[in-house]
Amino acid sequence: MELSLLPNDIQEAHRDFPASLAGCADLDALMRLKGAFVGRDGSHAARLMDLLKAAPKEQKRELGAAVNTLKQQWEEALKTRQGELEQARQRDAALAKAWDPDLPPPLPTRGALHPLNRLMERMVDVFRPLGYHVEEGPEAETEAHNFDGLNIPQDHPARGSADTFYFKGQDGLLLRTHTSPVQVRVLRRIGARGADGLSELERSGGIRFLAPGRVYRKDEIDPTHSPMFHQVEGMIVGKGIGMHHLKGTLAYAMKALFGPGADVRFRPSYFPFVEPGAEMDVRCPLCGGAGCRVCKSSGWVELLGAGLLHPNILAMAGIDPAVWSGFAFGMGVERTAMMVSQTPDLRLFFENDQRFLKTMGGLD
Ligand SMILES: [Zn+2]
């Protein structure tokens, strides 16, 4: 059928039909469009049927076929669009059913500090009320700060390249093997005399500080060793500081860290930078001293090294050991973390498996 034979408004409606169809946002709109095109009364299709009835007899056959084709075309397109809109309505209904406004919203995943950092912060927090502040130093250190200033003999095995990472072609530059060079730096700073002839130590009357941080040693990676680990060291310098101050401070700190029942004991030991030197054990916080796997049935866990500052250490920093004295202590963060959280393998702390990091309840 020639479209030009149709009434103008039907021609126009047919041209716009695809756009009208696509513009139907819901089934109601589609039903209205359907009524306008193929409805029983007054629709475009009904009017074409009237035209057909009025047409001369010899044209009826051809005209009838054409009108039917057009009507079928409209009906099929309407049916397809109806299917699409019905599907969309079902989807919306399912969504509406699934959405319960009373349920709490899904919470975004929050970032958190690494368990080792949390433990280090906790250790620092224990000492803050005692007047300790935090001092920091570089991880790439000089031999002078890392060994010489700590009274470590020239032939000490720790100085060897089998134990220490040295920078190639940089004379005497290394990755610090402990946080003690921070103490050397601080001692030199507070021992240096200003324009008034007084040192910072003399002006302040004493200092107490912590040096938490990363250290490096040439250890093979295994369940209890890593070439990079963390330490928290502490130092106090003042007048008349003795072993009793050291013991009292650490006994208090262990109670703050492990609970009021924490008990400590000291054993004589040797470190080049302290005299006398001691190692401190804490009564196993897991079994309370009854004996377990972590304390190897001894009831005690070796936790830190400590001692009174060697007079040489003070003298090398320009501080008179006849006037000033002090103590130092250092503990391994990973070792403490493994003990507190009963983690048998150090490597878990560095592999960053979220499942492990999230369940480190023992370190909270
Ligand atoms: Zn135990």
Boltz pocket constraint, residues with backbone or C-beta under 6 A from the ligand:
constraints:
  - pocket:
      binder: B
      contacts: [[A, 284], [A, 285], [A, 286], [A, 287], [A, 288], [A, 289], [A, 290], [A, 291], [A, 292], [A, 293], [A, 294], [A, 295], [A, 296], [A, 297], [A, 299], [A, 300]]
      max_distance: 6.0
